[in-house]
Amino acid sequence: MIVGIGVDIIEVDRIRRIVSRQGQRFLRRVFTEKEIQYSRRYAHPDQRFATRFAAKEAVLKALGMGWQKGTSFLDVEIRTNKLGAPAVELHGHTLEISRRLGIKKIFISLSHTDSYAVAQAVAEG
């Protein structure tokens, strides 16, 4: 049974500007070390960072929780499975809330162009 869906879109340039101004401070506040390493492997890491940022927002929307007190960007980690597909791993406060909601799995779909990144999440219970 679908418990919730969420979608988010962001301009890649917005993330690019933030990274150029704040650098590591921003990256470490928003992305896990594995997400940073993954994104930096590509010629255009800002596209990967923007896509993962949109994914984190979409997951929180799918859970119907938004940015509650105690929620962190680092609570939502976007990984890559063995086949290269994106997968969601929850931590901390967000994991607790998803368990209370009876969420069994979160499906995520990501896409980007040079200018935009989009993500859709479906929470299944």
N, C-alpha and C positions, 0 to 999 in steps of 0.2 A: 504494500500500500504506500502511495506517495504521501509523505507528511508535509513536504514543502518544496518550492522551487525558488531559485534566485538567479538573477542575471545582473551583470555589471559591465559597463564599457568605460574605457578611459583613454585619453589621448596619450600616446607614447611620449610625445614631447613634454608633457607635464612631468612624467617620471624622470625623463632625461634632465630637465631643469633642476628638479629637486636633488637628484644625485650629484649634479655638478656643483650645486651650492653646499649641500650637507655631506656628501660623500659617504664614508664608512658609518658615520653616526646614523644616518637615515637607513642605510642598508641593514645594519645590525639591529635596529629597532623594529624593522618590518619583516625581514627575511631571515630564515634559519641559515646556518652555515652551508647546509646541503643545497638550499635554493640559490644561494649566492654563487657557490662553485658551479652549479649546473648552468646558471645564466651566463656566467663569464666564459664558458666554453665556446660561446657563439660569437660570430663577427659583430652582431648587433645585440649586446646584452640588454640594452634598455627595452627592447621589444619583449624579451623574456621576463624582465622585472615587471613591466607593465601588465603582462598577461597574468602573472602570478598575483599581482596586487588585485586585479579585477577578480581573480578566482577567490581570493580570501573574502572579498566583499560579497560575492555571489553565494558562497557557503554560509556566511552569517545570515544573509537574507533567506536562504532556504531553511535555515533553522528557526527563522522568525524571531531572532534575538537582537540583531543589530549590534551596536557597540555599547554593551552593558558595562557597568562598573566591574572591573576584574577581568574583562576580556582583553586579549592582546593579539596583535597581528601574528605573533609567534605561536599562538594557540592553533592556528590553521596552517598546516604545511602541505605544499603541493609537491608531490613526489612523482617519479616516473617509474612505471612498472617494467617488468622484464621485456615486454613487447614495445616499450617506448610510449605507451599511453599515459596520460596524467592520472594521478590518483590522489585522494585526500587522506591525510593523517591528522587527527585532532589530538590536542594536548590540553592540559590544565582545565580552566573554567569552561571552555567550550566543549571539551570532551564530557565533563560532568553534565552539562545541560543536554547534550545530545543523548546521553544515556537515559536521563530523566524523561526525555521525549520519546524514548523507545526507538531511536534511529539505529538501524542495523548497517546501513551503507550510504555513502554519499557518492553519487555519480557526478563527474565534472567533465565539461567540454570546453576547450580553449581554442582561440583563434586570434590571429593578429595580422595587420598589414603594416606598412611603414609608419602609418599615422595613428592607428587605433588598435586597442587590444580589447577582447571581449571574452567573457566566461559565463557559462551557465552551469548551475548546480541543481541536482535533484536529490532530495533527502528521502530515503526509503525506510519505512518502519515495519 
